[in-house]
Amino acid sequence: MKRGHWLQTASVVTTSFQTGVAFSAVSAGKYAISAFIDTNDSGEFPRDGFGRPTVPWAISGGGPAWLPPNWMIAATTITPGMNDVTLDFSHGHKQ
């Protein structure tokens, strides 16, 4: 969940609260999925002076919004075929 350790990335423009993103050629295994809503179209994941995200963000597995993502909580098992993972974007943005 750190820059440079990503398997795949995607950028999606949407006006819907329910948008799907498909990744192909992902081998079965454990993965953490993270995403953020780029509210200012900067292409970056903005943080405040304390390192807290300033935009809505989500990780697979959820976890407390006041803690950094944790692999043990965020890891989800991907199996061969189609997998659905739903993300909750209530983390981070409290303005």
mmCIF file as gemmi writes it, N, C-alpha and C atoms, coordinates in Angstrom:
data_model
loop_
_atom_site.group_PDB
_atom_site.id
_atom_site.type_symbol
_atom_site.label_atom_id
_atom_site.label_alt_id
_atom_site.label_comp_id
_atom_site.label_asym_id
_atom_site.label_entity_id
_atom_site.label_seq_id
_atom_site.pdbx_PDB_ins_code
_atom_site.Cartn_x
_atom_site.Cartn_y
_atom_site.Cartn_z
_atom_site.occupancy
_atom_site.B_iso_or_equiv
_atom_site.pdbx_formal_charge
_atom_site.auth_seq_id
_atom_site.auth_asym_id
_atom_site.pdbx_PDB_model_num
ATOM 1 N N . MET Axp A 1 ? 0.821 -1.184 0 1 0 ? 1 A 1
ATOM 2 C CA . MET Axp A 1 ? 0 0 0 1 0 ? 1 A 1
ATOM 3 C C . MET Axp A 1 ? 0.866 1.249 0 1 0 ? 1 A 1
ATOM 4 N N . LYS Axp A 2 ? 2.073 1.073 -0.482 1 0 ? 2 A 1
ATOM 5 C CA . LYS Axp A 2 ? 2.976 2.208 -0.609 1 0 ? 2 A 1
ATOM 6 C C . LYS Axp A 2 ? 3.299 2.408 -2.079 1 0 ? 2 A 1
ATOM 7 N N . ARG Axp A 3 ? 3.57 3.646 -2.442 1 0 ? 3 A 1
ATOM 8 C CA . ARG Axp A 3 ? 3.933 3.963 -3.817 1 0 ? 3 A 1
ATOM 9 C C . ARG Axp A 3 ? 5.103 3.072 -4.238 1 0 ? 3 A 1
ATOM 10 N N . GLY Axp A 4 ? 5.006 2.524 -5.443 1 0 ? 4 A 1
ATOM 11 C CA . GLY Axp A 4 ? 6.062 1.671 -5.951 1 0 ? 4 A 1
ATOM 12 C C . GLY Axp A 4 ? 5.852 0.2 -5.667 1 0 ? 4 A 1
ATOM 13 N N . HIS Axp A 5 ? 4.89 -0.127 -4.829 1 0 ? 5 A 1
ATOM 14 C CA . HIS Axp A 5 ? 4.597 -1.52 -4.509 1 0 ? 5 A 1
ATOM 15 C C . HIS Axp A 5 ? 3.263 -1.968 -5.082 1 0 ? 5 A 1
ATOM 16 N N . TRP Axp A 6 ? 2.755 -1.204 -6.046 1 0 ? 6 A 1
ATOM 17 C CA . TRP Axp A 6 ? 1.448 -1.495 -6.621 1 0 ? 6 A 1
ATOM 18 C C . TRP Axp A 6 ? 1.557 -2.542 -7.713 1 0 ? 6 A 1
ATOM 19 N N . LEU Axp A 7 ? 0.599 -3.441 -7.751 1 0 ? 7 A 1
ATOM 20 C CA . LEU Axp A 7 ? 0.53 -4.43 -8.817 1 0 ? 7 A 1
ATOM 21 C C . LEU Axp A 7 ? -0.141 -3.82 -10.048 1 0 ? 7 A 1
ATOM 22 N N . GLN Axp A 8 ? -1.272 -3.165 -9.821 1 0 ? 8 A 1
ATOM 23 C CA . GLN Axp A 8 ? -1.994 -2.502 -10.901 1 0 ? 8 A 1
ATOM 24 C C . GLN Axp A 8 ? -2.624 -1.231 -10.354 1 0 ? 8 A 1
ATOM 25 N N . THR Axp A 9 ? -2.822 -0.259 -11.236 1 0 ? 9 A 1
ATOM 26 C CA . THR Axp A 9 ? -3.506 0.971 -10.869 1 0 ? 9 A 1
ATOM 27 C C . THR Axp A 9 ? -4.555 1.286 -11.92 1 0 ? 9 A 1
ATOM 28 N N . ALA Axp A 10 ? -5.507 2.118 -11.551 1 0 ? 10 A 1
ATOM 29 C CA . ALA Axp A 10 ? -6.533 2.56 -12.49 1 0 ? 10 A 1
ATOM 30 C C . ALA Axp A 10 ? -7.003 3.939 -12.077 1 0 ? 10 A 1
ATOM 31 N N . SER Axp A 11 ? -7.385 4.725 -13.054 1 0 ? 11 A 1
ATOM 32 C CA . SER Axp A 11 ? -7.985 6.03 -12.815 1 0 ? 11 A 1
ATOM 33 C C . SER Axp A 11 ? -9.319 6.025 -13.557 1 0 ? 11 A 1
ATOM 34 N N . VAL Axp A 12 ? -10.383 6.353 -12.842 1 0 ? 12 A 1
ATOM 35 C CA . VAL Axp A 12 ? -11.724 6.281 -13.413 1 0 ? 12 A 1
ATOM 36 C C . VAL Axp A 12 ? -12.439 7.605 -13.194 1 0 ? 12 A 1
ATOM 37 N N . VAL Axp A 13 ? -13.001 8.163 -14.246 1 0 ? 13 A 1
ATOM 38 C CA . VAL Axp A 13 ? -13.829 9.36 -14.134 1 0 ? 13 A 1
ATOM 39 C C . VAL Axp A 13 ? -15.273 8.89 -14.049 1 0 ? 13 A 1
ATOM 40 N N . THR Axp A 14 ? -15.98 9.36 -13.017 1 0 ? 14 A 1
ATOM 41 C CA . THR Axp A 14 ? -17.361 8.918 -12.828 1 0 ? 14 A 1
ATOM 42 C C . THR Axp A 14 ? -18.172 9.994 -12.133 1 0 ? 14 A 1
ATOM 43 N N . THR Axp A 15 ? -19.474 9.926 -12.293 1 0 ? 15 A 1
ATOM 44 C CA . THR Axp A 15 ? -20.392 10.793 -11.559 1 0 ? 15 A 1
ATOM 45 C C . THR Axp A 15 ? -21.334 9.946 -10.714 1 0 ? 15 A 1
ATOM 46 N N . SER Axp A 16 ? -21.063 8.659 -10.632 1 0 ? 16 A 1
ATOM 47 C CA . SER Axp A 16 ? -21.909 7.725 -9.911 1 0 ? 16 A 1
ATOM 48 C C . SER Axp A 16 ? -21.288 7.36 -8.571 1 0 ? 16 A 1
ATOM 49 N N . PHE Axp A 17 ? -22.139 7.07 -7.602 1 0 ? 17 A 1
ATOM 50 C CA . PHE Axp A 17 ? -21.649 6.6 -6.309 1 0 ? 17 A 1
ATOM 51 C C . PHE Axp A 17 ? -21.295 5.115 -6.352 1 0 ? 17 A 1
ATOM 52 N N . GLN Axp A 18 ? -21.677 4.44 -7.419 1 0 ? 18 A 1
ATOM 53 C CA . GLN Axp A 18 ? -21.354 3.028 -7.585 1 0 ? 18 A 1
ATOM 54 C C . GLN Axp A 18 ? -20.672 2.845 -8.933 1 0 ? 18 A 1
ATOM 55 N N . THR Axp A 19 ? -19.368 2.699 -8.885 1 0 ? 19 A 1
ATOM 56 C CA . THR Axp A 19 ? -18.588 2.559 -10.105 1 0 ? 19 A 1
ATOM 57 C C . THR Axp A 19 ? -17.708 1.333 -9.981 1 0 ? 19 A 1
ATOM 58 N N . GLY Axp A 20 ? -17.687 0.527 -11.007 1 0 ? 20 A 1
ATOM 59 C CA . GLY Axp A 20 ? -16.851 -0.664 -11.008 1 0 ? 20 A 1
ATOM 60 C C . GLY Axp A 20 ? -15.535 -0.417 -11.716 1 0 ? 20 A 1
ATOM 61 N N . VAL Axp A 21 ? -14.524 -1.094 -11.249 1 0 ? 21 A 1
ATOM 62 C CA . VAL Axp A 21 ? -13.209 -1.071 -11.887 1 0 ? 21 A 1
ATOM 63 C C . VAL Axp A 21 ? -12.779 -2.518 -12.039 1 0 ? 21 A 1
ATOM 64 N N . ALA Axp A 22 ? -12.348 -2.881 -13.223 1 0 ? 22 A 1
ATOM 65 C CA . ALA Axp A 22 ? -11.926 -4.259 -13.473 1 0 ? 22 A 1
ATOM 66 C C . ALA Axp A 22 ? -10.419 -4.314 -13.672 1 0 ? 22 A 1
ATOM 67 N N . PHE Axp A 23 ? -9.797 -5.287 -13.046 1 0 ? 23 A 1
ATOM 68 C CA . PHE Axp A 23 ? -8.373 -5.553 -13.232 1 0 ? 23 A 1
ATOM 69 C C . PHE Axp A 23 ? -8.247 -6.937 -13.855 1 0 ? 23 A 1
ATOM 70 N N . SER Axp A 24 ? -7.352 -7.071 -14.805 1 0 ? 24 A 1
ATOM 71 C CA . SER Axp A 24 ? -7.201 -8.363 -15.474 1 0 ? 24 A 1
ATOM 72 C C . SER Axp A 24 ? -5.853 -8.976 -15.146 1 0 ? 24 A 1
ATOM 73 N N . ALA Axp A 25 ? -5.764 -10.259 -15.385 1 0 ? 25 A 1
ATOM 74 C CA . ALA Axp A 25 ? -4.526 -11.018 -15.215 1 0 ? 25 A 1
ATOM 75 C C . ALA Axp A 25 ? -3.959 -10.907 -13.806 1 0 ? 25 A 1
ATOM 76 N N . VAL Axp A 26 ? -4.83 -10.955 -12.807 1 0 ? 26 A 1
ATOM 77 C CA . VAL Axp A 26 ? -4.393 -10.958 -11.414 1 0 ? 26 A 1
ATOM 78 C C . VAL Axp A 26 ? -4.392 -12.405 -10.936 1 0 ? 26 A 1
ATOM 79 N N . SER Axp A 27 ? -3.249 -12.882 -10.536 1 0 ? 27 A 1
ATOM 80 C CA . SER Axp A 27 ? -3.138 -14.26 -10.051 1 0 ? 27 A 1
ATOM 81 C C . SER Axp A 27 ? -3.877 -14.411 -8.726 1 0 ? 27 A 1
ATOM 82 N N . ALA Axp A 28 ? -4.381 -15.61 -8.464 1 0 ? 28 A 1
ATOM 83 C CA . ALA Axp A 28 ? -5.018 -15.886 -7.182 1 0 ? 28 A 1
ATOM 84 C C . ALA Axp A 28 ? -4.013 -15.624 -6.068 1 0 ? 28 A 1
ATOM 85 N N . GLY Axp A 29 ? -4.494 -15.095 -4.952 1 0 ? 29 A 1
ATOM 86 C CA . GLY Axp A 29 ? -3.624 -14.823 -3.813 1 0 ? 29 A 1
ATOM 87 C C . GLY Axp A 29 ? -4.233 -13.759 -2.922 1 0 ? 29 A 1
ATOM 88 N N . LYS Axp A 30 ? -3.447 -13.266 -1.978 1 0 ? 30 A 1
ATOM 89 C CA . LYS Axp A 30 ? -3.903 -12.223 -1.055 1 0 ? 30 A 1
ATOM 90 C C . LYS Axp A 30 ? -3.408 -10.873 -1.549 1 0 ? 30 A 1
ATOM 91 N N . TYR Axp A 31 ? -4.325 -9.911 -1.58 1 0 ? 31 A 1
ATOM 92 C CA . TYR Axp A 31 ? -4.023 -8.566 -2.03 1 0 ? 31 A 1
ATOM 93 C C . TYR Axp A 31 ? -4.729 -7.567 -1.122 1 0 ? 31 A 1
ATOM 94 N N . ALA Axp A 32 ? -4.181 -6.372 -1.027 1 0 ? 32 A 1
ATOM 95 C CA . ALA Axp A 32 ? -4.863 -5.252 -0.388 1 0 ? 32 A 1
ATOM 96 C C . ALA Axp A 32 ? -5.253 -4.296 -1.502 1 0 ? 32 A 1
ATOM 97 N N . ILE Axp A 33 ? -6.46 -3.782 -1.404 1 0 ? 33 A 1
ATOM 98 C CA . ILE Axp A 33 ? -6.965 -2.866 -2.421 1 0 ? 33 A 1
ATOM 99 C C . ILE Axp A 33 ? -7.19 -1.523 -1.743 1 0 ? 33 A 1
ATOM 100 N N . SER Axp A 34 ? -6.645 -0.482 -2.324 1 0 ? 34 A 1
ATOM 101 C CA . SER Axp A 34 ? -6.854 0.853 -1.763 1 0 ? 34 A 1
ATOM 102 C C . SER Axp A 34 ? -7.26 1.796 -2.887 1 0 ? 34 A 1
ATOM 103 N N . ALA Axp A 35 ? -8.017 2.822 -2.516 1 0 ? 35 A 1
ATOM 104 C CA . ALA Axp A 35 ? -8.484 3.796 -3.5 1 0 ? 35 A 1
ATOM 105 C C . ALA Axp A 35 ? -8.758 5.118 -2.802 1 0 ? 35 A 1
ATOM 106 N N . PHE Axp A 36 ? -8.724 6.187 -3.59 1 0 ? 36 A 1
ATOM 107 C CA . PHE Axp A 36 ? -9.13 7.486 -3.065 1 0 ? 36 A 1
ATOM 108 C C . PHE Axp A 36 ? -9.894 8.236 -4.138 1 0 ? 36 A 1
ATOM 109 N N . ILE Axp A 37 ? -10.688 9.2 -3.693 1 0 ? 37 A 1
ATOM 110 C CA . ILE Axp A 37 ? -11.451 10.034 -4.614 1 0 ? 37 A 1
ATOM 111 C C . ILE Axp A 37 ? -10.67 11.328 -4.797 1 0 ? 37 A 1
ATOM 112 N N . ASP Axp A 38 ? -10.225 11.554 -6.002 1 0 ? 38 A 1
ATOM 113 C CA . ASP Axp A 38 ? -9.378 12.704 -6.337 1 0 ? 38 A 1
ATOM 114 C C . ASP Axp A 38 ? -10.264 13.939 -6.518 1 0 ? 38 A 1
ATOM 115 N N . THR Axp A 39 ? -10.686 14.524 -5.412 1 0 ? 39 A 1
ATOM 116 C CA . THR Axp A 39 ? -11.659 15.617 -5.445 1 0 ? 39 A 1
ATOM 117 C C . THR Axp A 39 ? -11.132 16.881 -6.1 1 0 ? 39 A 1
ATOM 118 N N . ASN Axp A 40 ? -9.819 17.07 -6.162 1 0 ? 40 A 1
ATOM 119 C CA . ASN Axp A 40 ? -9.272 18.276 -6.792 1 0 ? 40 A 1
ATOM 120 C C . ASN Axp A 40 ? -8.541 17.966 -8.103 1 0 ? 40 A 1
ATOM 121 N N . ASP Axp A 41 ? -8.691 16.749 -8.609 1 0 ? 41 A 1
ATOM 122 C CA . ASP Axp A 41 ? -8.141 16.337 -9.9 1 0 ? 41 A 1
ATOM 123 C C . ASP Axp A 41 ? -6.63 16.588 -10.005 1 0 ? 41 A 1
ATOM 124 N N . SER Axp A 42 ? -5.915 16.291 -8.914 1 0 ? 42 A 1
ATOM 125 C CA . SER Axp A 42 ? -4.466 16.525 -8.889 1 0 ? 42 A 1
ATOM 126 C C . SER Axp A 42 ? -3.663 15.283 -9.271 1 0 ? 42 A 1
ATOM 127 N N . GLY Axp A 43 ? -4.312 14.125 -9.224 1 0 ? 43 A 1
ATOM 128 C CA . GLY Axp A 43 ? -3.593 12.887 -9.489 1 0 ? 43 A 1
ATOM 129 C C . GLY Axp A 43 ? -2.773 12.42 -8.294 1 0 ? 43 A 1
ATOM 130 N N . GLU Axp A 44 ? -2.871 13.126 -7.189 1 0 ? 44 A 1
ATOM 131 C CA . GLU Axp A 44 ? -2.117 12.8 -5.977 1 0 ? 44 A 1
ATOM 132 C C . GLU Axp A 44 ? -3.079 12.494 -4.831 1 0 ? 44 A 1
ATOM 133 N N . PHE Axp A 45 ? -2.576 11.795 -3.827 1 0 ? 45 A 1
ATOM 134 C CA . PHE Axp A 45 ? -3.332 11.465 -2.618 1 0 ? 45 A 1
ATOM 135 C C . PHE Axp A 45 ? -2.943 12.497 -1.559 1 0 ? 45 A 1
ATOM 136 N N . PRO Axp A 46 ? -3.709 13.6 -1.45 1 0 ? 46 A 1
ATOM 137 C CA . PRO Axp A 46 ? -3.305 14.689 -0.562 1 0 ? 46 A 1
ATOM 138 C C . PRO Axp A 46 ? -3.464 14.345 0.921 1 0 ? 46 A 1
ATOM 139 N N . ARG Axp A 47 ? -2.531 14.866 1.708 1 0 ? 47 A 1
ATOM 140 C CA . ARG Axp A 47 ? -2.548 14.66 3.16 1 0 ? 47 A 1
ATOM 141 C C . ARG Axp A 47 ? -2.312 15.994 3.858 1 0 ? 47 A 1
ATOM 142 N N . ASP Axp A 48 ? -2.791 16.08 5.091 1 0 ? 48 A 1
ATOM 143 C CA . ASP Axp A 48 ? -2.575 17.301 5.866 1 0 ? 48 A 1
ATOM 144 C C . ASP Axp A 48 ? -1.197 17.256 6.527 1 0 ? 48 A 1
ATOM 145 N N . GLY Axp A 49 ? -0.901 18.232 7.339 1 0 ? 49 A 1
ATOM 146 C CA . GLY Axp A 49 ? 0.398 18.332 7.983 1 0 ? 49 A 1
ATOM 147 C C . GLY Axp A 49 ? 0.735 17.183 8.918 1 0 ? 49 A 1
ATOM 148 N N . PHE Axp A 50 ? -0.276 16.427 9.343 1 0 ? 50 A 1
ATOM 149 C CA . PHE Axp A 50 ? -0.063 15.273 10.216 1 0 ? 50 A 1
ATOM 150 C C . PHE Axp A 50 ? -0.024 13.958 9.436 1 0 ? 50 A 1
ATOM 151 N N . GLY Axp A 51 ? -0.128 14.056 8.111 1 0 ? 51 A 1
ATOM 152 C CA . GLY Axp A 51 ? -0.095 12.867 7.273 1 0 ? 51 A 1
ATOM 153 C C . GLY Axp A 51 ? -1.447 12.208 7.059 1 0 ? 51 A 1
ATOM 154 N N . ARG Axp A 52 ? -2.51 12.839 7.565 1 0 ? 52 A 1
ATOM 155 C CA . ARG Axp A 52 ? -3.855 12.276 7.397 1 0 ? 52 A 1
ATOM 156 C C . ARG Axp A 52 ? -4.418 12.654 6.035 1 0 ? 52 A 1
ATOM 157 N N . PRO Axp A 53 ? -5.067 11.715 5.352 1 0 ? 53 A 1
ATOM 158 C CA . PRO Axp A 53 ? -5.673 12.028 4.052 1 0 ? 53 A 1
ATOM 159 C C . PRO Axp A 53 ? -6.708 13.136 4.176 1 0 ? 53 A 1
ATOM 160 N N . THR Axp A 54 ? -6.8 13.972 3.161 1 0 ? 54 A 1
ATOM 161 C CA . THR Axp A 54 ? -7.779 15.057 3.159 1 0 ? 54 A 1
ATOM 162 C C . THR Axp A 54 ? -8.897 14.825 2.149 1 0 ? 54 A 1
ATOM 163 N N . VAL Axp A 55 ? -8.932 13.643 1.553 1 0 ? 55 A 1
ATOM 164 C CA . VAL Axp A 55 ? -9.986 13.268 0.602 1 0 ? 55 A 1
ATOM 165 C C . VAL Axp A 55 ? -10.555 11.919 1.034 1 0 ? 55 A 1
ATOM 166 N N . PRO Axp A 56 ? -11.766 11.578 0.57 1 0 ? 56 A 1
ATOM 167 C CA . PRO Axp A 56 ? -12.312 10.255 0.891 1 0 ? 56 A 1
ATOM 168 C C . PRO Axp A 56 ? -11.411 9.151 0.346 1 0 ? 56 A 1
ATOM 169 N N . TRP Axp A 57 ? -11.189 8.119 1.165 1 0 ? 57 A 1
ATOM 170 C CA . TRP Axp A 57 ? -10.339 7.012 0.744 1 0 ? 57 A 1
ATOM 171 C C . TRP Axp A 57 ? -10.895 5.713 1.313 1 0 ? 57 A 1
ATOM 172 N N . ALA Axp A 58 ? -10.435 4.616 0.776 1 0 ? 58 A 1
ATOM 173 C CA . ALA Axp A 58 ? -10.944 3.315 1.216 1 0 ? 58 A 1
ATOM 174 C C . ALA Axp A 58 ? -9.869 2.253 1.056 1 0 ? 58 A 1
ATOM 175 N N . ILE Axp A 59 ? -9.975 1.224 1.88 1 0 ? 59 A 1
ATOM 176 C CA . ILE Axp A 59 ? -9.122 0.043 1.751 1 0 ? 59 A 1
ATOM 177 C C . ILE Axp A 59 ? -9.992 -1.195 1.896 1 0 ? 59 A 1
ATOM 178 N N . SER Axp A 60 ? -9.59 -2.253 1.233 1 0 ? 60 A 1
ATOM 179 C CA . SER Axp A 60 ? -10.302 -3.518 1.404 1 0 ? 60 A 1
ATOM 180 C C . SER Axp A 60 ? -10.158 -3.93 2.869 1 0 ? 60 A 1
ATOM 181 N N . GLY Axp A 61 ? -11.168 -4.528 3.412 1 0 ? 61 A 1
ATOM 182 C CA . GLY Axp A 61 ? -11.128 -4.966 4.802 1 0 ? 61 A 1
ATOM 183 C C . GLY Axp A 61 ? -11.498 -3.902 5.802 1 0 ? 61 A 1
ATOM 184 N N . GLY Axp A 62 ? -11.582 -2.648 5.364 1 0 ? 62 A 1
ATOM 185 C CA . GLY Axp A 62 ? -11.961 -1.56 6.271 1 0 ? 62 A 1
ATOM 186 C C . GLY Axp A 62 ? -10.89 -1.288 7.312 1 0 ? 62 A 1
ATOM 187 N N . GLY Axp A 63 ? -11.303 -1.21 8.551 1 0 ? 63 A 1
ATOM 188 C CA . GLY Axp A 63 ? -10.389 -0.879 9.63 1 0 ? 63 A 1
ATOM 189 C C . GLY Axp A 63 ? -10.67 0.515 10.137 1 0 ? 63 A 1
ATOM 190 N N . PRO Axp A 64 ? -10.105 0.868 11.284 1 0 ? 64 A 1
ATOM 191 C CA . PRO Axp A 64 ? -10.354 2.192 11.854 1 0 ? 64 A 1
ATOM 192 C C . PRO Axp A 64 ? -9.84 3.31 10.95 1 0 ? 64 A 1
ATOM 193 N N . ALA Axp A 65 ? -10.66 4.322 10.73 1 0 ? 65 A 1
ATOM 194 C CA . ALA Axp A 65 ? -10.291 5.432 9.855 1 0 ? 65 A 1
ATOM 195 C C . ALA Axp A 65 ? -9.139 6.252 10.423 1 0 ? 65 A 1
ATOM 196 N N . TRP Axp A 66 ? -8.93 6.202 11.726 1 0 ? 66 A 1
ATOM 197 C CA . TRP Axp A 66 ? -7.886 7.016 12.345 1 0 ? 66 A 1
ATOM 198 C C . TRP Axp A 66 ? -6.525 6.324 12.36 1 0 ? 66 A 1
ATOM 199 N N . LEU Axp A 67 ? -6.449 5.092 11.85 1 0 ? 67 A 1
ATOM 200 C CA . LEU Axp A 67 ? -5.175 4.385 11.776 1 0 ? 67 A 1
ATOM 201 C C . LEU Axp A 67 ? -4.732 4.23 10.321 1 0 ? 67 A 1
ATOM 202 N N . PRO Axp A 68 ? -3.421 4.195 10.075 1 0 ? 68 A 1
ATOM 203 C CA . PRO Axp A 68 ? -2.957 3.911 8.711 1 0 ? 68 A 1
ATOM 204 C C . PRO Axp A 68 ? -3.414 2.522 8.283 1 0 ? 68 A 1
ATOM 205 N N . PRO Axp A 69 ? -3.536 2.286 6.985 1 0 ? 69 A 1
ATOM 206 C CA . PRO Axp A 69 ? -3.93 0.951 6.515 1 0 ? 69 A 1
ATOM 207 C C . PRO Axp A 69 ? -2.999 -0.124 7.066 1 0 ? 69 A 1
ATOM 208 N N . ASN Axp A 70 ? -3.569 -1.259 7.378 1 0 ? 70 A 1
ATOM 209 C CA . ASN Axp A 70 ? -2.83 -2.377 7.946 1 0 ? 70 A 1
ATOM 210 C C . ASN Axp A 70 ? -3.014 -3.582 7.033 1 0 ? 70 A 1
ATOM 211 N N . TRP Axp A 71 ? -1.904 -4.202 6.607 1 0 ? 71 A 1
ATOM 212 C CA . TRP Axp A 71 ? -1.971 -5.327 5.684 1 0 ? 71 A 1
ATOM 213 C C . TRP Axp A 71 ? -2.848 -6.455 6.233 1 0 ? 71 A 1
ATOM 214 N N . MET Axp A 72 ? -2.718 -6.781 7.498 1 0 ? 72 A 1
ATOM 215 C CA . MET Axp A 72 ? -3.468 -7.899 8.075 1 0 ? 72 A 1
ATOM 216 C C . MET Axp A 72 ? -4.976 -7.652 8.014 1 0 ? 72 A 1
ATOM 217 N N . ILE Axp A 73 ? -5.393 -6.404 8.112 1 0 ? 73 A 1
ATOM 218 C CA . ILE Axp A 73 ? -6.812 -6.065 8.023 1 0 ? 73 A 1
ATOM 219 C C . ILE Axp A 73 ? -7.245 -5.926 6.566 1 0 ? 73 A 1
ATOM 220 N N . ALA Axp A 74 ? -6.404 -5.299 5.755 1 0 ? 74 A 1
ATOM 221 C CA . ALA Axp A 74 ? -6.782 -4.967 4.378 1 0 ? 74 A 1
ATOM 222 C C . ALA Axp A 74 ? -6.683 -6.131 3.401 1 0 ? 74 A 1
ATOM 223 N N . ALA Axp A 75 ? -5.857 -7.136 3.707 1 0 ? 75 A 1
ATOM 224 C CA . ALA Axp A 75 ? -5.642 -8.236 2.757 1 0 ? 75 A 1
ATOM 225 C C . ALA Axp A 75 ? -6.954 -8.976 2.485 1 0 ? 75 A 1
ATOM 226 N N . THR Axp A 76 ? -7.213 -9.201 1.216 1 0 ? 76 A 1
ATOM 227 C CA . THR Axp A 76 ? -8.392 -9.953 0.79 1 0 ? 76 A 1
ATOM 228 C C . THR Axp A 76 ? -7.923 -11.032 -0.182 1 0 ? 76 A 1
ATOM 229 N N . THR Axp A 77 ? -8.578 -12.169 -0.142 1 0 ? 77 A 1
ATOM 230 C CA . THR Axp A 77 ? -8.182 -13.283 -0.992 1 0 ? 77 A 1
ATOM 231 C C . THR Axp A 77 ? -8.881 -13.189 -2.341 1 0 ? 77 A 1
ATOM 232 N N . ILE Axp A 78 ? -8.099 -13.211 -3.39 1 0 ? 78 A 1
ATOM 233 C CA . ILE Axp A 78 ? -8.612 -13.219 -4.754 1 0 ? 78 A 1
ATOM 234 C C . ILE Axp A 78 ? -8.497 -14.645 -5.276 1 0 ? 78 A 1
ATOM 235 N N . THR Axp A 79 ? -9.591 -15.151 -5.803 1 0 ? 79 A 1
ATOM 236 C CA . THR Axp A 79 ? -9.63 -16.512 -6.324 1 0 ? 79 A 1
ATOM 237 C C . THR Axp A 79 ? -9.723 -16.469 -7.847 1 0 ? 79 A 1
ATOM 238 N N . PRO Axp A 80 ? -9.449 -17.569 -8.527 1 0 ? 80 A 1
ATOM 239 C CA . PRO Axp A 80 ? -9.585 -17.584 -9.989 1 0 ? 80 A 1
ATOM 240 C C . PRO Axp A 80 ? -11.006 -17.193 -10.406 1 0 ? 80 A 1
ATOM 241 N N . GLY Axp A 81 ? -11.123 -16.448 -11.467 1 0 ? 81 A 1
ATOM 242 C CA . GLY Axp A 81 ? -12.435 -16.02 -11.952 1 0 ? 81 A 1
ATOM 243 C C . GLY Axp A 81 ? -12.771 -14.613 -11.5 1 0 ? 81 A 1
ATOM 244 N N . MET Axp A 82 ? -14.061 -14.317 -11.446 1 0 ? 82 A 1
ATOM 245 C CA . MET Axp A 82 ? -14.546 -12.986 -11.111 1 0 ? 82 A 1
ATOM 246 C C . MET Axp A 82 ? -14.621 -12.818 -9.597 1 0 ? 82 A 1
ATOM 247 N N . ASN Axp A 83 ? -14.09 -11.719 -9.086 1 0 ? 83 A 1
ATOM 248 C CA . ASN Axp A 83 ? -14.146 -11.391 -7.661 1 0 ? 83 A 1
ATOM 249 C C . ASN Axp A 83 ? -14.706 -9.987 -7.501 1 0 ? 83 A 1
ATOM 250 N N . ASP Axp A 84 ? -15.584 -9.797 -6.539 1 0 ? 84 A 1
ATOM 251 C CA . ASP Axp A 84 ? -16.128 -8.475 -6.238 1 0 ? 84 A 1
ATOM 252 C C . ASP Axp A 84 ? -15.628 -8.037 -4.879 1 0 ? 84 A 1
ATOM 253 N N . VAL Axp A 85 ? -15.083 -6.836 -4.807 1 0 ? 85 A 1
ATOM 254 C CA . VAL Axp A 85 ? -14.652 -6.242 -3.549 1 0 ? 85 A 1
ATOM 255 C C . VAL Axp A 85 ? -15.308 -4.871 -3.474 1 0 ? 85 A 1
ATOM 256 N N . THR Axp A 86 ? -16.048 -4.616 -2.41 1 0 ? 86 A 1
ATOM 257 C CA . THR Axp A 86 ? -16.717 -3.334 -2.221 1 0 ? 86 A 1
ATOM 258 C C . THR Axp A 86 ? -15.899 -2.501 -1.248 1 0 ? 86 A 1
ATOM 259 N N . LEU Axp A 87 ? -15.663 -1.238 -1.6 1 0 ? 87 A 1
ATOM 260 C CA . LEU Axp A 87 ? -14.885 -0.339 -0.766 1 0 ? 87 A 1
ATOM 261 C C . LEU Axp A 87 ? -15.788 0.712 -0.136 1 0 ? 87 A 1
ATOM 262 N N . ASP Axp A 88 ? -15.522 1.065 1.118 1 0 ? 88 A 1
ATOM 263 C CA . ASP Axp A 88 ? -16.255 2.076 1.866 1 0 ? 88 A 1
ATOM 264 C C . ASP Axp A 88 ? -15.399 3.338 1.926 1 0 ? 88 A 1
ATOM 265 N N . PHE Axp A 89 ? -15.846 4.401 1.275 1 0 ? 89 A 1
ATOM 266 C CA . PHE Axp A 89 ? -15.07 5.629 1.167 1 0 ? 89 A 1
ATOM 267 C C . PHE Axp A 89 ? -15.321 6.619 2.307 1 0 ? 89 A 1
ATOM 268 N N . SER Axp A 90 ? -15.759 6.154 3.451 1 0 ? 90 A 1
ATOM 269 C CA . SER Axp A 90 ? -16.023 7.063 4.569 1 0 ? 90 A 1
ATOM 270 C C . SER Axp A 90 ? -14.75 7.387 5.348 1 0 ? 90 A 1
ATOM 271 N N . HIS Axp A 91 ? -13.62 6.78 5.027 1 0 ? 91 A 1
ATOM 272 C CA . HIS Axp A 91 ? -12.372 7.043 5.728 1 0 ? 91 A 1
ATOM 273 C C . HIS Axp A 91 ? -11.806 8.408 5.339 1 0 ? 91 A 1
ATOM 274 N N . GLY Axp A 92 ? -11.139 9.034 6.253 1 0 ? 92 A 1
ATOM 275 C CA . GLY Axp A 92 ? -10.276 10.161 5.942 1 0 ? 92 A 1
ATOM 276 C C . GLY Axp A 92 ? -10.902 11.534 5.886 1 0 ? 92 A 1
ATOM 277 N N . HIS Axp A 93 ? -11.889 11.742 5.085 1 0 ? 93 A 1
ATOM 278 C CA . HIS Axp A 93 ? -12.372 13.091 4.795 1 0 ? 93 A 1
ATOM 279 C C . HIS Axp A 93 ? -13.381 13.537 5.842 1 0 ? 93 A 1
ATOM 280 N N . LYS Axp A 94 ? -12.989 14.426 6.729 1 0 ? 94 A 1
ATOM 281 C CA . LYS Axp A 94 ? -13.885 14.867 7.807 1 0 ? 94 A 1
ATOM 282 C C . LYS Axp A 94 ? -14.072 16.378 7.818 1 0 ? 94 A 1
ATOM 283 N N . GLN Axp A 95 ? -14.064 17.01 6.659 1 0 ? 95 A 1
ATOM 284 C CA . GLN Axp A 95 ? -14.198 18.472 6.613 1 0 ? 95 A 1
ATOM 285 C C . GLN Axp A 95 ? -15.642 18.896 6.596 1 0 ? 95 A 1
